[in-house]
Structure formats: C-alpha cells, structure tokens
Amino acid sequence: MAEIEKNLAAVRKRIFAAAQRVGRNSAEISLVAVSKKKPLADIMAAHAAGQKIFGENYLQDAREKIQQCPKKLCWHFIGHVQTNKARQVAEFFDMVETVDRLKLARALDKYAGQFQRRLDVLVQVNIGREPQKSGVLPEDAPDLLTGITSLPNLRLRGIMAMPPFSSNPEDSRPYFRRTGKLAVELNAGGLFGTLERVELSMGMSGDYEIAIEEGATMVRVGTALFGARL
Ligand SMILES: *Cc1c(COP(=O)(O)O)cnc(C)c1O
C-alpha cells in the first residue's frame, strides 16, 4: 500500500478508537487533511483513498492546486486571512475556519455574494490568549458570532481553536476542554441560531486523539498523513 493510503488508514483507525474511548460515534468526526506545502499528487493520492476534505494555509499555493485539481474536492482555508485576500478565499474555498474579526467576515460575505456562493465559516478563538496568535478572545466571541449570523452569504458552523504549542499533547487537553465548554455556552446563549450541530475544529497530528476525547468534530491533520513539511 502506498504511504499516504497507509497513513490515512492508520489515522482513521485512531480517530475511531479515540471516539470509542469516550462513547462517541466516529461518524460525527470529519478529518481535514492538511495538504499545505504538499504537491497535488499527494492530494490526489489521498483522494483516491477516500479523503474528501483538504485544508490549506497559503493562498497562492492552494489556488494553483485547486485550479489544477481535476476533481471537485472540499477545501478549507485554515490560515490567517488578510482582508485584501478575502475575495480569492471566497472564490476558491468551501469553508474558512479562521474568521476572527467582523471586518473579514463582511468582506467574505460580500465576495461570496458576488460569486453567488454560500461560504461556511468557523470563528477562530484564541483559547490560550496568546498575544502572537490570531483568533478572537473568548469574551469577544459573542459579538462576532452575532455579527456573522446577520450576513446573508456566510453560514456560521462552529468554532476553531489551536492550543498553545507544546511537545506534550496532554498539555492541549485543558484548552480543548475549555473550547468545548465555550461552544456549549455560546450555543446555550442562542449565538448559533438554529444550527443543529456546532462544529468544533481542534486537534492536529500531535494531539487529535485528545481533541476527539474532548469533543472535536473536526480534526486537522497534516504531518501524520503526508509526512514532514520542508
Ligand atoms: C499546519 C496546520 C495543521 C496541521 O498540522 P500537523 O501538525 O502537520 O498535523 C492544522 N491546523 C492548522 C491551523 C495548521 O496551520
């Protein structure tokens, strides 16, 4: 079996096992294959093995791959979005996981409208309150969610968070737990409107199993599928 196919099978198995450990149905967990800096051939190999959702951080690189891709895949933007890049992001991506300010949300909404698309979005929360990181602070999330809900071409689907970097994946657990609690609180406050299922995008190669134990519905895995990036 080719490497990527093997890695995918291993990650899926671990997702299943992590869900089982906490009595969750693994069917409610989506795997976002983070293909940043990886060639289209790797994406096609993963797609041939059944992978549908791909995550990219670098707009220029992603755009070329998306335009060359012979299949209709589902693309998530997971990097910081500069407002002047909102037009391209709205044109090429199906979901933006990193909406962290109303100005960006309004720009994405405007361009999604022009392209006659509905764009799925997650609000990125700076759950570790790290000054160097993007994301809205938890206490500012309600205002941003309210603002997004009023935009006709965006579909608010949930929140995304990245805990502070640590070499020990267990260090991420309290941040994942806090993110899950925040989502529950926001939902209880009616801030997701009539949304049936609030998505929680959290967990990467090093800690996605812990994220699943803490309620993640989307995990963003790169290295464990495609190998180390240069
Ligand atoms: C790169 C990246 C990932 C994937 O990281 P890996 O450790 O390679 O799995 C996930 N989320 C975001 C936001 C990233 O930038």
The ligand as an SDF file (V2000), in Angstrom:
LIG
                    3D

 15 15  0  0  0  0  0  0  0  0999 V2000
   -0.3690   23.0800    9.6920 C   0  0  0  0  0  0  0  0  0  0  0  0
   -1.6590   23.1430   10.4140 C   0  0  0  0  0  0  0  0  0  0  0  0
   -2.2870   21.9600   10.8430 C   0  0  0  0  0  0  0  0  0  0  0  0
   -1.7040   20.5760   10.6650 C   0  0  0  0  0  0  0  0  0  0  0  0
   -0.5620   20.4170   11.4410 O   0  0  0  0  0  0  0  0  0  0  0  0
    0.1390   18.9920   11.5830 P   0  0  0  0  0  0  0  0  0  0  0  0
    0.8710   19.0990   12.8620 O   0  0  0  0  0  0  0  0  0  0  0  0
    1.0440   18.8350   10.4080 O   0  0  0  0  0  0  0  0  0  0  0  0
   -0.9230   17.9630   11.6120 O   0  0  0  0  0  0  0  0  0  0  0  0
   -3.5180   22.0930   11.4660 C   0  0  0  0  0  0  0  0  0  0  0  0
   -4.1030   23.2940   11.6690 N   0  0  0  0  0  0  0  0  0  0  0  0
   -3.5020   24.4400   11.2810 C   0  0  0  0  0  0  0  0  0  0  0  0
   -4.2030   25.7300   11.5390 C   0  0  0  0  0  0  0  0  0  0  0  0
   -2.2640   24.3980   10.6580 C   0  0  0  0  0  0  0  0  0  0  0  0
   -1.6860   25.5480   10.2970 O   0  0  0  0  0  0  0  0  0  0  0  0
  1  2  1  0
  2  3  1  0
  2 14  2  0
  3  4  1  0
  3 10  2  0
  4  5  1  0
  5  6  1  0
  6  7  2  0
  6  8  1  0
  6  9  1  0
 10 11  1  0
 11 12  2  0
 12 13  1  0
 12 14  1  0
 14 15  1  0
M  END
$$$$
